Amino acid sequence: MVSGGLNPDRVRYFKEAGAPVDSYAVGSYISGASPIDFTGDIKEIDGRPIAKRGRIPGITASPRLQPVDLSAWL
């Protein structure tokens, strides 16, 4: 395990050097990242519109969104 001020460049250095590393501890690098503010509401379950109180149930159309093929990730 390697730790202590690691960032992507340092991890790449160890990998390219062929270092026998099982894991990299990158907590400080990740915790120092800028936050991304968003909300993630459940809108549908098994094709049935659903929402928490105060939200409109069902899928909301957005021309900016495009479908994602998850089969490549499975």
PDB file of N, H, CA, C and O in Angstrom:
ATOM      1  N   MET A   1       0.849  -1.174   0.000  1.00  0.00           N
ATOM      2  CA  MET A   1       0.000   0.000   0.000  1.00  0.00           C
ATOM      3  C   MET A   1       0.888   1.228   0.000  1.00  0.00           C
ATOM      4  O   MET A   1       1.885   1.305   0.717  1.00  0.00           O
ATOM      5  N   VAL A   2       0.492   2.192  -0.831  1.00  0.00           N
ATOM      6  H   VAL A   2      -0.319   2.130  -1.414  1.00  0.00           H
ATOM      7  CA  VAL A   2       1.230   3.451  -0.889  1.00  0.00           C
ATOM      8  C   VAL A   2       0.279   4.564  -0.483  1.00  0.00           C
ATOM      9  O   VAL A   2      -0.863   4.604  -0.940  1.00  0.00           O
ATOM     10  N   SER A   3       0.746   5.471   0.376  1.00  0.00           N
ATOM     11  H   SER A   3       1.674   5.438   0.747  1.00  0.00           H
ATOM     12  CA  SER A   3      -0.087   6.590   0.804  1.00  0.00           C
ATOM     13  C   SER A   3       0.786   7.806   1.041  1.00  0.00           C
ATOM     14  O   SER A   3       2.014   7.720   1.055  1.00  0.00           O
ATOM     15  N   GLY A   4       0.134   8.932   1.227  1.00  0.00           N
ATOM     16  H   GLY A   4      -0.863   9.002   1.215  1.00  0.00           H
ATOM     17  CA  GLY A   4       0.850  10.154   1.562  1.00  0.00           C
ATOM     18  C   GLY A   4       0.938  11.135   0.410  1.00  0.00           C
ATOM     19  O   GLY A   4       1.899  11.106  -0.359  1.00  0.00           O
ATOM     20  N   GLY A   5      -0.057  12.006   0.281  1.00  0.00           N
ATOM     21  H   GLY A   5      -0.838  12.030   0.906  1.00  0.00           H
ATOM     22  CA  GLY A   5      -0.027  13.062  -0.723  1.00  0.00           C
ATOM     23  C   GLY A   5      -0.118  12.568  -2.153  1.00  0.00           C
ATOM     24  O   GLY A   5       0.428  13.200  -3.057  1.00  0.00           O
ATOM     25  N   LEU A   6      -0.793  11.457  -2.376  1.00  0.00           N
ATOM     26  H   LEU A   6      -1.236  10.944  -1.641  1.00  0.00           H
ATOM     27  CA  LEU A   6      -0.879  10.916  -3.732  1.00  0.00           C
ATOM     28  C   LEU A   6      -1.896  11.666  -4.581  1.00  0.00           C
ATOM     29  O   LEU A   6      -2.941  12.104  -4.100  1.00  0.00           O
ATOM     30  N   ASN A   7      -1.556  11.798  -5.853  1.00  0.00           N
ATOM     31  H   ASN A   7      -0.707  11.442  -6.243  1.00  0.00           H
ATOM     32  CA  ASN A   7      -2.459  12.361  -6.852  1.00  0.00           C
ATOM     33  C   ASN A   7      -2.329  11.482  -8.102  1.00  0.00           C
ATOM     34  O   ASN A   7      -1.507  10.566  -8.105  1.00  0.00           O
ATOM     35  N   PRO A   8      -3.100  11.723  -9.147  1.00  0.00           N
ATOM     36  CA  PRO A   8      -3.020  10.858 -10.332  1.00  0.00           C
ATOM     37  C   PRO A   8      -1.613  10.748 -10.931  1.00  0.00           C
ATOM     38  O   PRO A   8      -1.238   9.681 -11.415  1.00  0.00           O
ATOM     39  N   ASP A   9      -0.841  11.817 -10.906  1.00  0.00           N
ATOM     40  H   ASP A   9      -1.146  12.684 -10.512  1.00  0.00           H
ATOM     41  CA  ASP A   9       0.525  11.758 -11.463  1.00  0.00           C
ATOM     42  C   ASP A   9       1.428  10.831 -10.658  1.00  0.00           C
ATOM     43  O   ASP A   9       2.215  10.074 -11.227  1.00  0.00           O
ATOM     44  N   ARG A  10       1.313  10.892  -9.338  1.00  0.00           N
ATOM     45  H   ARG A  10       0.675  11.507  -8.876  1.00  0.00           H
ATOM     46  CA  ARG A  10       2.144  10.025  -8.486  1.00  0.00           C
ATOM     47  C   ARG A  10       1.745   8.555  -8.637  1.00  0.00           C
ATOM     48  O   ARG A  10       2.611   7.679  -8.651  1.00  0.00           O
ATOM     49  N   VAL A  11       0.441   8.278  -8.749  1.00  0.00           N
ATOM     50  H   VAL A  11      -0.262   8.989  -8.738  1.00  0.00           H
ATOM     51  CA  VAL A  11      -0.012   6.902  -8.950  1.00  0.00           C
ATOM     52  C   VAL A  11       0.524   6.389 -10.281  1.00  0.00           C
ATOM     53  O   VAL A  11       1.004   5.259 -10.369  1.00  0.00           O
ATOM     54  N   ARG A  12       0.442   7.221 -11.315  1.00  0.00           N
ATOM     55  H   ARG A  12       0.052   8.139 -11.244  1.00  0.00           H
ATOM     56  CA  ARG A  12       0.963   6.843 -12.639  1.00  0.00           C
ATOM     57  C   ARG A  12       2.469   6.537 -12.558  1.00  0.00           C
ATOM     58  O   ARG A  12       2.949   5.600 -13.196  1.00  0.00           O
ATOM     59  N   TYR A  13       3.203   7.325 -11.778  1.00  0.00           N
ATOM     60  H   TYR A  13       2.814   8.087 -11.260  1.00  0.00           H
ATOM     61  CA  TYR A  13       4.647   7.105 -11.610  1.00  0.00           C
ATOM     62  C   TYR A  13       4.924   5.701 -11.062  1.00  0.00           C
ATOM     63  O   TYR A  13       5.770   4.982 -11.592  1.00  0.00           O
ATOM     64  N   PHE A  14       4.208   5.314  -9.998  1.00  0.00           N
ATOM     65  H   PHE A  14       3.520   5.899  -9.567  1.00  0.00           H
ATOM     66  CA  PHE A  14       4.402   3.991  -9.404  1.00  0.00           C
ATOM     67  C   PHE A  14       4.015   2.878 -10.382  1.00  0.00           C
ATOM     68  O   PHE A  14       4.705   1.863 -10.478  1.00  0.00           O
ATOM     69  N   LYS A  15       2.905   3.074 -11.108  1.00  0.00           N
ATOM     70  H   LYS A  15       2.344   3.898 -11.030  1.00  0.00           H
ATOM     71  CA  LYS A  15       2.448   2.053 -12.061  1.00  0.00           C
ATOM     72  C   LYS A  15       3.455   1.871 -13.198  1.00  0.00           C
ATOM     73  O   LYS A  15       3.788   0.746 -13.573  1.00  0.00           O
ATOM     74  N   GLU A  16       3.935   2.990 -13.740  1.00  0.00           N
ATOM     75  H   GLU A  16       3.665   3.903 -13.436  1.00  0.00           H
ATOM     76  CA  GLU A  16       4.902   2.912 -14.848  1.00  0.00           C
ATOM     77  C   GLU A  16       6.235   2.329 -14.398  1.00  0.00           C
ATOM     78  O   GLU A  16       6.943   1.714 -15.194  1.00  0.00           O
ATOM     79  N   ALA A  17       6.581   2.518 -13.128  1.00  0.00           N
ATOM     80  H   ALA A  17       6.005   3.018 -12.481  1.00  0.00           H
ATOM     81  CA  ALA A  17       7.825   1.975 -12.590  1.00  0.00           C
ATOM     82  C   ALA A  17       7.696   0.486 -12.266  1.00  0.00           C
ATOM     83  O   ALA A  17       8.682  -0.177 -11.944  1.00  0.00           O
ATOM     84  N   GLY A  18       6.460  -0.034 -12.355  1.00  0.00           N
ATOM     85  H   GLY A  18       5.659   0.504 -12.617  1.00  0.00           H
ATOM     86  CA  GLY A  18       6.242  -1.450 -12.056  1.00  0.00           C
ATOM     87  C   GLY A  18       6.332  -1.770 -10.580  1.00  0.00           C
ATOM     88  O   GLY A  18       6.639  -2.901 -10.206  1.00  0.00           O
ATOM     89  N   ALA A  19       6.066  -0.782  -9.736  1.00  0.00           N
ATOM     90  H   ALA A  19       5.816   0.137 -10.040  1.00  0.00           H
ATOM     91  CA  ALA A  19       6.138  -0.988  -8.290  1.00  0.00           C
ATOM     92  C   ALA A  19       5.090  -2.010  -7.846  1.00  0.00           C
ATOM     93  O   ALA A  19       3.957  -1.981  -8.327  1.00  0.00           O
ATOM     94  N   PRO A  20       5.457  -2.908  -6.938  1.00  0.00           N
ATOM     95  CA  PRO A  20       4.522  -3.933  -6.451  1.00  0.00           C
ATOM     96  C   PRO A  20       3.531  -3.349  -5.444  1.00  0.00           C
ATOM     97  O   PRO A  20       3.635  -3.596  -4.242  1.00  0.00           O
ATOM     98  N   VAL A  21       2.566  -2.569  -5.949  1.00  0.00           N
ATOM     99  H   VAL A  21       2.481  -2.369  -6.925  1.00  0.00           H
ATOM    100  CA  VAL A  21       1.599  -1.881  -5.087  1.00  0.00           C
ATOM    101  C   VAL A  21       0.240  -2.553  -5.228  1.00  0.00           C
ATOM    102  O   VAL A  21      -0.242  -2.757  -6.343  1.00  0.00           O
ATOM    103  N   ASP A  22      -0.381  -2.899  -4.098  1.00  0.00           N
ATOM    104  H   ASP A  22       0.011  -2.733  -3.193  1.00  0.00           H
ATOM    105  CA  ASP A  22      -1.717  -3.490  -4.092  1.00  0.00           C
ATOM    106  C   ASP A  22      -2.811  -2.429  -4.023  1.00  0.00           C
ATOM    107  O   ASP A  22      -3.898  -2.630  -4.566  1.00  0.00           O
ATOM    108  N   SER A  23      -2.537  -1.301  -3.362  1.00  0.00           N
ATOM    109  H   SER A  23      -1.655  -1.138  -2.922  1.00  0.00           H
ATOM    110  CA  SER A  23      -3.545  -0.249  -3.258  1.00  0.00           C
ATOM    111  C   SER A  23      -2.876   1.099  -3.034  1.00  0.00           C
ATOM    112  O   SER A  23      -1.764   1.197  -2.515  1.00  0.00           O
ATOM    113  N   TYR A  24      -3.599   2.131  -3.448  1.00  0.00           N
ATOM    114  H   TYR A  24      -4.502   2.052  -3.869  1.00  0.00           H
ATOM    115  CA  TYR A  24      -3.133   3.508  -3.306  1.00  0.00           C
ATOM    116  C   TYR A  24      -4.124   4.260  -2.424  1.00  0.00           C
ATOM    117  O   TYR A  24      -5.328   4.206  -2.672  1.00  0.00           O
ATOM    118  N   ALA A  25      -3.641   4.957  -1.404  1.00  0.00           N
ATOM    119  H   ALA A  25      -2.663   5.002  -1.202  1.00  0.00           H
ATOM    120  CA  ALA A  25      -4.499   5.740  -0.518  1.00  0.00           C
ATOM    121  C   ALA A  25      -4.488   7.186  -1.012  1.00  0.00           C
ATOM    122  O   ALA A  25      -3.485   7.889  -0.891  1.00  0.00           O
ATOM    123  N   VAL A  26      -5.608   7.613  -1.566  1.00  0.00           N
ATOM    124  H   VAL A  26      -6.423   7.042  -1.665  1.00  0.00           H
ATOM    125  CA  VAL A  26      -5.679   8.940  -2.191  1.00  0.00           C
ATOM    126  C   VAL A  26      -6.706   9.835  -1.490  1.00  0.00           C
ATOM    127  O   VAL A  26      -7.276  10.729  -2.115  1.00  0.00           O
ATOM    128  N   GLY A  27      -6.939   9.600  -0.211  1.00  0.00           N
ATOM    129  H   GLY A  27      -6.476   8.874   0.297  1.00  0.00           H
ATOM    130  CA  GLY A  27      -7.975  10.328   0.526  1.00  0.00           C
ATOM    131  C   GLY A  27      -7.844  11.830   0.475  1.00  0.00           C
ATOM    132  O   GLY A  27      -8.832  12.517   0.218  1.00  0.00           O
ATOM    133  N   SER A  28      -6.668  12.364   0.708  1.00  0.00           N
ATOM    134  H   SER A  28      -5.865  11.806   0.917  1.00  0.00           H
ATOM    135  CA  SER A  28      -6.494  13.820   0.716  1.00  0.00           C
ATOM    136  C   SER A  28      -6.781  14.419  -0.648  1.00  0.00           C
ATOM    137  O   SER A  28      -7.362  15.500  -0.746  1.00  0.00           O
ATOM    138  N   TYR A  29      -6.376  13.720  -1.705  1.00  0.00           N
ATOM    139  H   TYR A  29      -5.904  12.842  -1.625  1.00  0.00           H
ATOM    140  CA  TYR A  29      -6.623  14.227  -3.054  1.00  0.00           C
ATOM    141  C   TYR A  29      -8.123  14.277  -3.332  1.00  0.00           C
ATOM    142  O   TYR A  29      -8.623  15.256  -3.885  1.00  0.00           O
ATOM    143  N   ILE A  30      -8.835  13.223  -2.950  1.00  0.00           N
ATOM    144  H   ILE A  30      -8.428  12.427  -2.502  1.00  0.00           H
ATOM    145  CA  ILE A  30     -10.271  13.171  -3.203  1.00  0.00           C
ATOM    146  C   ILE A  30     -11.018  14.149  -2.298  1.00  0.00           C
ATOM    147  O   ILE A  30     -11.927  14.839  -2.761  1.00  0.00           O
ATOM    148  N   SER A  31     -10.655  14.221  -1.025  1.00  0.00           N
ATOM    149  H   SER A  31      -9.917  13.661  -0.649  1.00  0.00           H
ATOM    150  CA  SER A  31     -11.387  15.087  -0.102  1.00  0.00           C
ATOM    151  C   SER A  31     -11.144  16.557  -0.392  1.00  0.00           C
ATOM    152  O   SER A  31     -11.916  17.409   0.048  1.00  0.00           O
ATOM    153  N   GLY A  32     -10.085  16.866  -1.123  1.00  0.00           N
ATOM    154  H   GLY A  32      -9.458  16.174  -1.480  1.00  0.00           H
ATOM    155  CA  GLY A  32      -9.796  18.254  -1.480  1.00  0.00           C
ATOM    156  C   GLY A  32     -10.446  18.690  -2.776  1.00  0.00           C
ATOM    157  O   GLY A  32     -10.254  19.828  -3.206  1.00  0.00           O
ATOM    158  N   ALA A  33     -11.215  17.808  -3.413  1.00  0.00           N
ATOM    159  H   ALA A  33     -11.371  16.884  -3.064  1.00  0.00           H
ATOM    160  CA  ALA A  33     -11.855  18.139  -4.685  1.00  0.00           C
ATOM    161  C   ALA A  33     -13.000  19.121  -4.468  1.00  0.00           C
ATOM    162  O   ALA A  33     -13.602  19.157  -3.395  1.00  0.00           O
ATOM    163  N   SER A  34     -13.293  19.910  -5.483  1.00  0.00           N
ATOM    164  H   SER A  34     -12.803  19.881  -6.355  1.00  0.00           H
ATOM    165  CA  SER A  34     -14.418  20.833  -5.419  1.00  0.00           C
ATOM    166  C   SER A  34     -15.720  20.044  -5.399  1.00  0.00           C
ATOM    167  O   SER A  34     -15.886  19.085  -6.154  1.00  0.00           O
ATOM    168  N   PRO A  35     -16.637  20.451  -4.536  1.00  0.00           N
ATOM    169  CA  PRO A  35     -17.907  19.725  -4.474  1.00  0.00           C
ATOM    170  C   PRO A  35     -18.768  19.988  -5.706  1.00  0.00           C
ATOM    171  O   PRO A  35     -18.670  21.042  -6.334  1.00  0.00           O
ATOM    172  N   ILE A  36     -19.602  19.025  -6.036  1.00  0.00           N
ATOM    173  H   ILE A  36     -19.681  18.169  -5.525  1.00  0.00           H
ATOM    174  CA  ILE A  36     -20.571  19.171  -7.117  1.00  0.00           C
ATOM    175  C   ILE A  36     -21.943  19.118  -6.462  1.00  0.00           C
ATOM    176  O   ILE A  36     -22.319  18.103  -5.876  1.00  0.00           O
ATOM    177  N   ASP A  37     -22.684  20.208  -6.561  1.00  0.00           N
ATOM    178  H   ASP A  37     -22.378  21.033  -7.037  1.00  0.00           H
ATOM    179  CA  ASP A  37     -23.986  20.287  -5.911  1.00  0.00           C
ATOM    180  C   ASP A  37     -25.067  19.758  -6.850  1.00  0.00           C
ATOM    181  O   ASP A  37     -25.208  20.242  -7.973  1.00  0.00           O
ATOM    182  N   PHE A  38     -25.822  18.776  -6.397  1.00  0.00           N
ATOM    183  H   PHE A  38     -25.708  18.383  -5.485  1.00  0.00           H
ATOM    184  CA  PHE A  38     -26.914  18.228  -7.197  1.00  0.00           C
ATOM    185  C   PHE A  38     -27.910  17.536  -6.282  1.00  0.00           C
ATOM    186  O   PHE A  38     -27.615  17.238  -5.125  1.00  0.00           O
ATOM    187  N   THR A  39     -29.089  17.287  -6.823  1.00  0.00           N
ATOM    188  H   THR A  39     -29.328  17.530  -7.763  1.00  0.00           H
ATOM    189  CA  THR A  39     -30.068  16.479  -6.105  1.00  0.00           C
ATOM    190  C   THR A  39     -30.379  15.265  -6.961  1.00  0.00           C
ATOM    191  O   THR A  39     -30.344  15.340  -8.189  1.00  0.00           O
ATOM    192  N   GLY A  40     -30.677  14.172  -6.332  1.00  0.00           N
ATOM    193  H   GLY A  40     -30.705  14.111  -5.334  1.00  0.00           H
ATOM    194  CA  GLY A  40     -31.006  12.947  -7.053  1.00  0.00           C
ATOM    195  C   GLY A  40     -32.313  12.384  -6.528  1.00  0.00           C
ATOM    196  O   GLY A  40     -32.328  11.617  -5.565  1.00  0.00           O
ATOM    197  N   ASP A  41     -33.407  12.768  -7.163  1.00  0.00           N
ATOM    198  H   ASP A  41     -33.395  13.391  -7.945  1.00  0.00           H
ATOM    199  CA  ASP A  41     -34.719  12.309  -6.727  1.00  0.00           C
ATOM    200  C   ASP A  41     -35.113  11.037  -7.458  1.00  0.00           C
ATOM    201  O   ASP A  41     -34.856  10.900  -8.654  1.00  0.00           O
ATOM    202  N   ILE A  42     -35.741  10.098  -6.740  1.00  0.00           N
ATOM    203  H   ILE A  42     -35.951  10.209  -5.768  1.00  0.00           H
ATOM    204  CA  ILE A  42     -36.314   8.910  -7.376  1.00  0.00           C
ATOM    205  C   ILE A  42     -37.617   9.342  -8.028  1.00  0.00           C
ATOM    206  O   ILE A  42     -38.480   9.920  -7.367  1.00  0.00           O
ATOM    207  N   LYS A  43     -37.769   9.068  -9.325  1.00  0.00           N
ATOM    208  H   LYS A  43     -37.068   8.599  -9.863  1.00  0.00           H
ATOM    209  CA  LYS A  43     -38.939   9.496 -10.078  1.00  0.00           C
ATOM    210  C   LYS A  43     -39.811   8.352 -10.555  1.00  0.00           C
ATOM    211  O   LYS A  43     -40.987   8.543 -10.867  1.00  0.00           O
ATOM    212  N   GLU A  44     -39.224   7.144 -10.612  1.00  0.00           N
ATOM    213  H   GLU A  44     -38.269   6.989 -10.359  1.00  0.00           H
ATOM    214  CA  GLU A  44     -39.966   6.001 -11.114  1.00  0.00           C
ATOM    215  C   GLU A  44     -39.335   4.725 -10.583  1.00  0.00           C
ATOM    216  O   GLU A  44     -38.111   4.615 -10.509  1.00  0.00           O
ATOM    217  N   ILE A  45     -40.181   3.750 -10.209  1.00  0.00           N
ATOM    218  H   ILE A  45     -41.175   3.840 -10.268  1.00  0.00           H
ATOM    219  CA  ILE A  45     -39.700   2.436  -9.779  1.00  0.00           C
ATOM    220  C   ILE A  45     -40.490   1.392 -10.540  1.00  0.00           C
ATOM    221  O   ILE A  45     -41.719   1.355 -10.472  1.00  0.00           O
ATOM    222  N   ASP A  46     -39.779   0.543 -11.266  1.00  0.00           N
ATOM    223  H   ASP A  46     -38.781   0.573 -11.322  1.00  0.00           H
ATOM    224  CA  ASP A  46     -40.413  -0.515 -12.063  1.00  0.00           C
ATOM    225  C   ASP A  46     -41.522   0.022 -12.964  1.00  0.00           C
ATOM    226  O   ASP A  46     -42.576  -0.598 -13.098  1.00  0.00           O
ATOM    227  N   GLY A  47     -41.276   1.185 -13.585  1.00  0.00           N
ATOM    228  H   GLY A  47     -40.420   1.689 -13.476  1.00  0.00           H
ATOM    229  CA  GLY A  47     -42.236   1.769 -14.510  1.00  0.00           C
ATOM    230  C   GLY A  47     -43.381   2.510 -13.845  1.00  0.00           C
ATOM    231  O   GLY A  47     -44.244   3.052 -14.536  1.00  0.00           O
ATOM    232  N   ARG A  48     -43.411   2.547 -12.510  1.00  0.00           N
ATOM    233  H   ARG A  48     -42.710   2.106 -11.949  1.00  0.00           H
ATOM    234  CA  ARG A  48     -44.493   3.207 -11.780  1.00  0.00           C
ATOM    235  C   ARG A  48     -44.015   4.569 -11.289  1.00  0.00           C
ATOM    236  O   ARG A  48     -43.037   4.644 -10.544  1.00  0.00           O
ATOM    237  N   PRO A  49     -44.697   5.662 -11.699  1.00  0.00           N
ATOM    238  CA  PRO A  49     -44.298   6.997 -11.250  1.00  0.00           C
ATOM    239  C   PRO A  49     -44.350   7.100  -9.728  1.00  0.00           C
ATOM    240  O   PRO A  49     -45.296   6.631  -9.095  1.00  0.00           O
ATOM    241  N   ILE A  50     -43.334   7.712  -9.158  1.00  0.00           N
ATOM    242  H   ILE A  50     -42.566   8.092  -9.672  1.00  0.00           H
ATOM    243  CA  ILE A  50     -43.259   7.853  -7.700  1.00  0.00           C
ATOM    244  C   ILE A  50     -42.430   9.094  -7.385  1.00  0.00           C
ATOM    245  O   ILE A  50     -41.540   9.459  -8.154  1.00  0.00           O
ATOM    246  N   ALA A  51     -42.716   9.735  -6.271  1.00  0.00           N
ATOM    247  H   ALA A  51     -43.439   9.438  -5.646  1.00  0.00           H
ATOM    248  CA  ALA A  51     -41.929  10.898  -5.852  1.00  0.00           C
ATOM    249  C   ALA A  51     -42.156  11.156  -4.376  1.00  0.00           C
ATOM    250  O   ALA A  51     -43.171  10.753  -3.809  1.00  0.00           O
ATOM    251  N   LYS A  52     -41.199  11.832  -3.761  1.00  0.00           N
ATOM    252  H   LYS A  52     -40.374  12.159  -4.222  1.00  0.00           H
ATOM    253  CA  LYS A  52     -41.402  12.224  -2.372  1.00  0.00           C
ATOM    254  C   LYS A  52     -42.349  13.433  -2.340  1.00  0.00           C
ATOM    255  O   LYS A  52     -42.613  14.059  -3.366  1.00  0.00           O
ATOM    256  N   ARG A  53     -42.837  13.735  -1.176  1.00  0.00           N
ATOM    257  H   ARG A  53     -42.623  13.227  -0.342  1.00  0.00           H
ATOM    258  CA  ARG A  53     -43.796  14.829  -1.023  1.00  0.00           C
ATOM    259  C   ARG A  53     -43.186  16.137  -1.540  1.00  0.00           C
ATOM    260  O   ARG A  53     -42.036  16.468  -1.252  1.00  0.00           O
ATOM    261  N   GLY A  54     -43.993  16.860  -2.307  1.00  0.00           N
ATOM    262  H   GLY A  54     -44.927  16.591  -2.541  1.00  0.00           H
ATOM    263  CA  GLY A  54     -43.536  18.137  -2.842  1.00  0.00           C
ATOM    264  C   GLY A  54     -42.895  18.030  -4.212  1.00  0.00           C
ATOM    265  O   GLY A  54     -42.543  19.052  -4.801  1.00  0.00           O
ATOM    266  N   ARG A  55     -42.734  16.832  -4.733  1.00  0.00           N
ATOM    267  H   ARG A  55     -43.020  16.002  -4.255  1.00  0.00           H
ATOM    268  CA  ARG A  55     -42.158  16.618  -6.062  1.00  0.00           C
ATOM    269  C   ARG A  55     -43.214  16.056  -6.993  1.00  0.00           C
ATOM    270  O   ARG A  55     -44.176  15.436  -6.539  1.00  0.00           O
ATOM    271  N   ILE A  56     -43.045  16.267  -8.293  1.00  0.00           N
ATOM    272  H   ILE A  56     -42.264  16.771  -8.661  1.00  0.00           H
ATOM    273  CA  ILE A  56     -43.962  15.724  -9.286  1.00  0.00           C
ATOM    274  C   ILE A  56     -43.475  14.330  -9.663  1.00  0.00           C
ATOM    275  O   ILE A  56     -42.330  14.175 -10.089  1.00  0.00           O
ATOM    276  N   PRO A  57     -44.329  13.301  -9.513  1.00  0.00           N
ATOM    277  CA  PRO A  57     -43.900  11.933  -9.832  1.00  0.00           C
ATOM    278  C   PRO A  57     -43.750  11.705 -11.330  1.00  0.00           C
ATOM    279  O   PRO A  57     -44.359  12.400 -12.143  1.00  0.00           O
ATOM    280  N   GLY A  58     -42.935  10.725 -11.677  1.00  0.00           N
ATOM    281  H   GLY A  58     -42.440  10.160 -11.017  1.00  0.00           H
ATOM    282  CA  GLY A  58     -42.744  10.335 -13.074  1.00  0.00           C
ATOM    283  C   GLY A  58     -41.535  10.990 -13.708  1.00  0.00           C
ATOM    284  O   GLY A  58     -40.992  11.974 -13.204  1.00  0.00           O
ATOM    285  N   ILE A  59     -41.134  10.415 -14.825  1.00  0.00           N
ATOM    286  H   ILE A  59     -41.575   9.616 -15.234  1.00  0.00           H
ATOM    287  CA  ILE A  59     -39.962  10.903 -15.555  1.00  0.00           C
ATOM    288  C   ILE A  59     -40.233  12.305 -16.097  1.00  0.00           C
ATOM    289  O   ILE A  59     -41.312  12.572 -16.625  1.00  0.00           O
ATOM    290  N   THR A  60     -39.264  13.189 -15.968  1.00  0.00           N
ATOM    291  H   THR A  60     -38.387  12.972 -15.539  1.00  0.00           H
ATOM    292  CA  THR A  60     -39.344  14.538 -16.504  1.00  0.00           C
ATOM    293  C   THR A  60     -38.487  14.599 -17.762  1.00  0.00           C
ATOM    294  O   THR A  60     -37.285  14.338 -17.711  1.00  0.00           O
ATOM    295  N   ALA A  61     -39.096  14.937 -18.874  1.00  0.00           N
ATOM    296  H   ALA A  61     -40.072  15.149 -18.915  1.00  0.00           H
ATOM    297  CA  ALA A  61     -38.346  15.019 -20.135  1.00  0.00           C
ATOM    298  C   ALA A  61     -37.353  16.177 -20.081  1.00  0.00           C
ATOM    299  O   ALA A  61     -37.673  17.260 -19.590  1.00  0.00           O
ATOM    300  N   SER A  62     -36.154  15.937 -20.590  1.00  0.00           N
ATOM    301  H   SER A  62     -35.894  15.057 -20.988  1.00  0.00           H
ATOM    302  CA  SER A  62     -35.132  16.976 -20.676  1.00  0.00           C
ATOM    303  C   SER A  62     -34.357  16.775 -21.971  1.00  0.00           C
ATOM    304  O   SER A  62     -33.717  15.739 -22.151  1.00  0.00           O
ATOM    305  N   PRO A  63     -34.405  17.752 -22.878  1.00  0.00           N
ATOM    306  CA  PRO A  63     -33.702  17.599 -24.150  1.00  0.00           C
ATOM    307  C   PRO A  63     -32.183  17.522 -24.002  1.00  0.00           C
ATOM    308  O   PRO A  63     -31.498  17.101 -24.935  1.00  0.00           O
ATOM    309  N   ARG A  64     -31.644  17.921 -22.847  1.00  0.00           N
ATOM    310  H   ARG A  64     -32.200  18.263 -22.089  1.00  0.00           H
ATOM    311  CA  ARG A  64     -30.191  17.860 -22.640  1.00  0.00           C
ATOM    312  C   ARG A  64     -29.707  16.472 -22.272  1.00  0.00           C
ATOM    313  O   ARG A  64     -28.518  16.178 -22.399  1.00  0.00           O
ATOM    314  N   LEU A  65     -30.618  15.605 -21.813  1.00  0.00           N
ATOM    315  H   LEU A  65     -31.584  15.844 -21.710  1.00  0.00           H
ATOM    316  CA  LEU A  65     -30.222  14.263 -21.392  1.00  0.00           C
ATOM    317  C   LEU A  65     -30.276  13.290 -22.552  1.00  0.00           C
ATOM    318  O   LEU A  65     -31.141  13.385 -23.423  1.00  0.00           O
ATOM    319  N   GLN A  66     -29.343  12.353 -22.553  1.00  0.00           N
ATOM    320  H   GLN A  66     -28.641  12.276 -21.845  1.00  0.00           H
ATOM    321  CA  GLN A  66     -29.312  11.316 -23.563  1.00  0.00           C
ATOM    322  C   GLN A  66     -29.214   9.956 -22.874  1.00  0.00           C
ATOM    323  O   GLN A  66     -28.561   9.834 -21.837  1.00  0.00           O
ATOM    324  N   PRO A  67     -29.859   8.929 -23.443  1.00  0.00           N
ATOM    325  CA  PRO A  67     -29.800   7.602 -22.834  1.00  0.00           C
ATOM    326  C   PRO A  67     -28.361   7.069 -22.754  1.00  0.00           C
ATOM    327  O   PRO A  67     -27.525   7.377 -23.603  1.00  0.00           O
ATOM    328  N   VAL A  68     -28.098   6.280 -21.734  1.00  0.00           N
ATOM    329  H   VAL A  68     -28.778   6.030 -21.044  1.00  0.00           H
ATOM    330  CA  VAL A  68     -26.783   5.681 -21.540  1.00  0.00           C
ATOM    331  C   VAL A  68     -26.933   4.169 -21.663  1.00  0.00           C
ATOM    332  O   VAL A  68     -27.821   3.578 -21.048  1.00  0.00           O
ATOM    333  N   ASP A  69     -26.066   3.542 -22.456  1.00  0.00           N
ATOM    334  H   ASP A  69     -25.345   4.022 -22.956  1.00  0.00           H
ATOM    335  CA  ASP A  69     -26.076   2.083 -22.607  1.00  0.00           C
ATOM    336  C   ASP A  69     -25.236   1.493 -21.485  1.00  0.00           C
ATOM    337  O   ASP A  69     -24.008   1.580 -21.518  1.00  0.00           O
ATOM    338  N   LEU A  70     -25.881   0.897 -20.497  1.00  0.00           N
ATOM    339  H   LEU A  70     -26.878   0.826 -20.470  1.00  0.00           H
ATOM    340  CA  LEU A  70     -25.176   0.353 -19.328  1.00  0.00           C
ATOM    341  C   LEU A  70     -24.599  -1.037 -19.596  1.00  0.00           C
ATOM    342  O   LEU A  70     -23.852  -1.556 -18.767  1.00  0.00           O
ATOM    343  N   SER A  71     -24.927  -1.648 -20.729  1.00  0.00           N
ATOM    344  H   SER A  71     -25.534  -1.227 -21.403  1.00  0.00           H
ATOM    345  CA  SER A  71     -24.430  -2.995 -20.983  1.00  0.00           C
ATOM    346  C   SER A  71     -22.907  -3.042 -21.050  1.00  0.00           C
ATOM    347  O   SER A  71     -22.309  -4.076 -20.755  1.00  0.00           O
ATOM    348  N   ALA A  72     -22.278  -1.945 -21.432  1.00  0.00           N
ATOM    349  H   ALA A  72     -22.764  -1.105 -21.672  1.00  0.00           H
ATOM    350  CA  ALA A  72     -20.814  -1.902 -21.488  1.00  0.00           C
ATOM    351  C   ALA A  72     -20.197  -1.954 -20.094  1.00  0.00           C
ATOM    352  O   ALA A  72     -19.033  -2.328 -19.950  1.00  0.00           O
ATOM    353  N   TRP A  73     -20.955  -1.585 -19.075  1.00  0.00           N
ATOM    354  H   TRP A  73     -21.901  -1.281 -19.192  1.00  0.00           H
ATOM    355  CA  TRP A  73     -20.449  -1.540 -17.695  1.00  0.00           C
ATOM    356  C   TRP A  73     -20.728  -2.828 -16.934  1.00  0.00           C
ATOM    357  O   TRP A  73     -20.156  -3.057 -15.868  1.00  0.00           O
ATOM    358  N   LEU A  74     -21.592  -3.658 -17.466  1.00  0.00           N
ATOM    359  H   LEU A  74     -22.057  -3.472 -18.332  1.00  0.00           H
ATOM    360  CA  LEU A  74     -21.975  -4.857 -16.727  1.00  0.00           C
ATOM    361  C   LEU A  74     -21.101  -6.037 -17.051  1.00  0.00           C
ATOM    362  O   LEU A  74     -21.301  -7.122 -16.505  1.00  0.00           O
TER     363      LEU A  74
END
